[in-house]
Amino acid sequence: MSAPIPSPTTHKIAVRCQGVTKTFGTGAAAFQALRGVDLEVRTGELLMLVGPSGCGKTTLISVIAGVLRRDGGTCDVFDHDYQTMTEQETTRFRGKHIGFVFQAFNLIPTLTAAENVSTPLVIKGMNRKPAVVEAREMLRKVGFDQRMEESSPVDLSGGQQQRVAIARALVHQPDLIVCDEPTSALDSETGHKVMELMRGLALASNRALIVVTHDARIYEFADRIARMEDGRITGIETPQKPASPASEHSTSLKP
């Protein structure tokens, strides 16, 4: 993989989107979800993508993660363009470089929590037994005990399933981690612990993290916040960090 293009800062560009468009449906039923999105995401940062429901956030991160094909514009992820790759090449690239936390979790019901988390490692070629060992270590970092590790998804609460999905996205140490509402099913304390874990793991070794969220409680964990509306990025803001522990859950934004 070629090196990312240096930015004017000490960081590099992990994702560069220019004029990205995406339309669903045809004719009178056509809906333009992305209307010329311009966005850069840097290594070493956590960027949050916020905006009203239906504004195109999930569509955008799905394009960035290679889950959806764009209609127009350009989108380079670590200097790679999915639309120049075959389907097999895209799958290999995503398996090695991308971690995705789906809002619907997408856990495999016939596998245990540990086996679900181990799947990215197995796909990369690791033997099943050491992969499950690494998966269990990651699950402990999101607060699982041994009994929970051996549970099937149907026996776990929504918040527990969400933590399994987060562990699965992080376990293979991808370069880019993309999360769709990672704290939506978590209480405030657990959500903050998960975000602290994600910052520590995802931002090491020049990785980048994109988080779609409606959860203002976690804004303080962002380096930048991109606001989206009607299929476009309308502005980028820097969150103001809490001045003291007493204010840690009341983060405001500044331009």
C-alpha positions as CSV (number, residue, x, y, z in Angstrom):
1,M,0.0,0.0,0.0
2,S,1.4,3.4,-1.0
3,A,2.0,6.0,1.7
4,P,-0.8,8.6,2.3
5,I,-0.3,12.1,0.9
6,P,1.1,14.5,3.5
7,S,-1.2,17.3,4.6
8,P,0.0,20.8,5.6
9,T,0.0,19.6,9.2
10,T,2.0,16.8,10.7
11,H,-0.9,14.4,10.0
12,K,-1.5,12.6,6.7
13,I,-4.7,12.3,4.7
14,A,-6.4,9.0,5.4
15,V,-9.6,9.8,3.4
16,R,-10.2,12.4,0.7
17,C,-13.7,12.8,-0.8
18,Q,-14.3,15.4,-3.5
19,G,-17.7,16.0,-5.1
20,V,-19.0,12.6,-4.0
21,T,-22.6,11.8,-5.2
22,K,-24.9,8.9,-4.6
23,T,-28.5,8.4,-5.8
24,F,-30.8,5.6,-4.8
25,G,-33.7,4.6,-7.2
26,T,-34.5,5.8,-10.6
27,G,-36.9,8.1,-12.4
28,A,-39.5,9.7,-10.2
29,A,-38.5,7.6,-7.2
30,A,-34.8,8.7,-7.4
31,F,-33.4,10.1,-4.2
32,Q,-30.0,11.8,-4.1
33,A,-28.5,10.9,-0.8
34,L,-25.1,12.6,-1.4
35,R,-24.9,15.8,-3.3
36,G,-21.3,16.6,-3.9
37,V,-19.6,15.8,-0.6
38,D,-16.1,17.2,0.1
39,L,-14.3,15.9,3.2
40,E,-10.9,15.0,4.4
41,V,-10.1,12.8,7.3
42,R,-6.6,12.8,8.8
43,T,-4.6,10.1,10.4
44,G,-4.3,10.5,14.2
45,E,-7.7,12.0,14.5
46,L,-11.2,11.1,15.5
47,L,-13.7,12.8,13.3
48,M,-17.4,12.8,14.2
49,L,-20.1,13.2,11.5
50,V,-23.3,14.7,12.8
51,G,-26.6,15.9,11.4
52,P,-30.3,15.1,11.2
53,S,-31.6,11.6,10.3
54,G,-31.7,11.1,6.5
55,C,-29.0,13.7,5.8
56,G,-26.7,11.1,4.2
57,K,-24.3,10.3,7.1
58,T,-24.6,6.5,6.9
59,T,-24.5,6.6,3.1
60,L,-21.2,8.6,3.2
61,I,-19.4,6.3,5.6
62,S,-20.6,3.3,3.6
63,V,-19.0,4.8,0.5
64,I,-15.8,5.5,2.5
65,A,-15.7,2.0,3.8
66,G,-16.3,0.4,0.4
67,V,-19.7,-1.0,1.3
68,L,-21.5,1.2,-1.3
69,R,-20.2,2.4,-4.7
70,R,-20.5,6.1,-5.3
71,D,-22.1,7.5,-8.5
72,G,-19.7,10.5,-9.0
73,G,-16.8,12.4,-7.6
74,T,-13.6,10.9,-6.1
75,C,-13.0,9.1,-2.8
76,D,-9.5,7.9,-1.9
77,V,-8.8,5.9,1.2
78,F,-5.1,5.7,1.9
79,D,-4.5,6.5,-1.7
80,H,-6.8,3.7,-2.9
81,D,-10.0,4.1,-5.0
82,Y,-12.5,1.3,-4.7
83,Q,-13.8,1.9,-8.1
84,T,-10.5,1.0,-9.7
85,M,-10.5,-2.3,-7.8
86,T,-12.3,-5.6,-8.6
87,E,-14.8,-6.9,-6.1
88,Q,-12.3,-9.4,-4.8
89,E,-9.6,-6.7,-4.4
90,T,-12.1,-4.4,-2.5
91,T,-13.0,-7.3,-0.2
92,R,-9.3,-7.9,0.6
93,F,-8.6,-4.2,1.1
94,R,-11.5,-3.8,3.4
95,G,-10.6,-6.9,5.4
96,K,-7.1,-5.6,6.0
97,H,-7.5,-1.9,6.4
98,I,-11.1,-1.1,7.4
99,G,-13.1,-1.8,10.6
100,F,-16.8,-1.0,10.5
101,V,-19.2,-0.9,13.4
102,F,-22.7,-1.3,11.8
103,Q,-25.7,0.3,13.5
104,A,-27.5,-3.0,13.2
105,F,-24.4,-4.8,14.6
106,N,-24.6,-7.6,11.9
107,L,-23.4,-10.3,14.3
108,I,-23.5,-13.9,13.2
109,P,-26.2,-15.6,15.3
110,T,-24.7,-19.1,15.1
111,L,-21.3,-17.9,16.6
112,T,-20.4,-17.0,20.1
113,A,-19.4,-13.5,21.0
114,A,-15.7,-14.5,20.9
115,E,-16.1,-16.2,17.5
116,N,-17.8,-13.2,16.1
117,V,-15.0,-10.9,17.1
118,S,-12.4,-13.4,15.8
119,T,-13.8,-13.3,12.2
120,P,-11.7,-10.5,10.9
121,L,-8.6,-12.2,12.1
122,V,-9.6,-15.5,10.5
123,I,-10.4,-13.7,7.2
124,K,-6.9,-12.3,7.3
125,G,-5.5,-15.8,7.5
126,M,-4.9,-16.4,11.3
127,N,-5.7,-19.8,12.6
128,R,-9.0,-20.1,14.5
129,K,-7.6,-20.9,18.0
130,P,-5.2,-17.9,18.3
131,A,-7.8,-15.7,16.6
132,V,-10.3,-16.5,19.3
133,V,-7.7,-15.9,22.0
134,E,-7.1,-12.4,20.6
135,A,-10.8,-11.9,20.3
136,R,-11.3,-12.7,24.0
137,E,-8.6,-10.2,25.0
138,M,-10.4,-7.5,23.0
139,L,-13.8,-8.4,24.5
140,R,-12.3,-8.0,28.0
141,K,-11.3,-4.5,27.0
142,V,-14.9,-3.6,26.4
143,G,-16.0,-5.1,29.7
144,F,-16.9,-8.8,28.9
145,D,-16.2,-11.6,31.3
146,Q,-15.6,-15.3,30.3
147,R,-19.2,-16.3,30.5
148,M,-20.3,-13.4,28.2
149,E,-17.6,-14.3,25.7
150,E,-19.1,-17.7,25.1
151,S,-22.7,-16.3,24.8
152,S,-24.5,-16.2,21.4
153,P,-25.7,-12.8,20.2
154,V,-29.4,-13.7,20.9
155,D,-28.5,-14.1,24.6
156,L,-26.9,-10.7,24.9
157,S,-28.6,-7.3,25.5
158,G,-28.4,-4.6,22.8
159,G,-25.6,-2.8,24.6
160,Q,-23.6,-6.0,24.9
161,Q,-24.1,-6.8,21.2
162,Q,-22.9,-3.3,20.4
163,R,-19.7,-3.9,22.4
164,V,-19.2,-7.1,20.5
165,A,-19.5,-5.2,17.2
166,I,-17.0,-2.6,18.4
167,A,-14.5,-5.3,19.5
168,R,-14.9,-7.0,16.1
169,A,-14.1,-3.7,14.3
170,L,-11.0,-3.1,16.4
171,V,-9.5,-6.6,16.8
172,H,-7.5,-6.7,13.5
173,Q,-6.1,-3.2,14.1
174,P,-7.3,-1.6,10.9
175,D,-6.0,1.7,9.5
176,L,-9.5,3.2,9.3
177,I,-12.3,2.5,11.7
178,V,-15.8,3.7,10.8
179,C,-18.6,3.6,13.4
180,D,-22.3,4.1,12.9
181,E,-23.8,5.2,16.2
182,P,-21.4,3.2,18.4
183,T,-22.9,4.4,21.7
184,S,-26.6,4.4,20.8
185,A,-27.5,1.4,22.9
186,L,-25.1,2.2,25.8
187,D,-25.6,4.2,29.0
188,S,-23.5,7.3,29.6
189,E,-20.8,5.6,31.7
190,T,-20.3,2.7,29.4
191,G,-20.5,4.9,26.3
192,H,-17.7,7.1,27.7
193,K,-15.6,4.0,28.5
194,V,-16.0,2.6,25.0
195,M,-15.1,6.0,23.5
196,E,-12.0,6.1,25.7
197,L,-11.0,2.7,24.5
198,M,-11.7,3.6,20.8
199,R,-9.6,6.7,21.1
200,G,-6.7,4.8,22.6
201,L,-6.8,1.9,20.2
202,A,-8.0,3.6,17.0
203,L,-5.7,6.6,17.0
204,A,-2.5,4.7,17.7
205,S,0.0,4.1,14.8
206,N,-1.5,6.8,12.6
207,R,-4.9,5.3,12.3
208,A,-8.1,7.4,11.7
209,L,-11.6,7.0,13.1
210,I,-14.9,8.3,11.8
211,V,-17.9,8.2,14.1
212,V,-21.5,8.9,13.0
213,T,-23.4,10.0,16.1
214,H,-26.4,11.8,17.5
215,D,-25.0,11.5,21.0
216,A,-23.8,14.9,22.2
217,R,-22.4,13.3,25.3
218,I,-19.4,12.0,23.4
219,Y,-18.6,15.1,21.4
220,E,-15.6,15.8,23.7
221,F,-13.8,12.7,22.3
222,A,-13.7,14.2,18.8
223,D,-10.8,16.2,17.3
224,R,-13.1,17.6,14.7
225,I,-16.9,17.5,14.1
226,A,-18.2,17.6,10.5
227,R,-21.9,18.8,10.2
228,M,-23.9,17.3,7.4
229,E,-27.3,18.3,6.0
230,D,-29.2,17.4,2.8
231,G,-26.4,15.3,1.4
232,R,-23.6,17.8,1.9
233,I,-21.0,18.8,4.5
234,T,-22.0,22.2,5.8
235,G,-19.2,22.9,8.2
236,I,-16.3,21.6,10.3
237,E,-16.0,22.5,14.0
238,T,-13.6,21.8,16.8
239,P,-15.1,20.6,20.0
240,Q,-14.2,22.6,23.1
241,K,-12.8,20.2,25.7
242,P,-14.2,20.2,29.2
243,A,-12.3,22.6,31.5
244,S,-12.9,20.5,34.6
245,P,-14.4,17.1,35.6
246,A,-17.6,18.9,36.6
247,S,-18.2,19.9,33.0
248,E,-17.1,16.7,31.3
249,H,-20.6,15.8,30.1
250,S,-21.5,19.3,28.8
251,T,-19.2,19.7,25.8
252,S,-19.9,22.7,23.5
253,L,-18.8,23.4,20.0
254,K,-16.8,26.3,18.6
255,P,-16.2,27.1,14.9
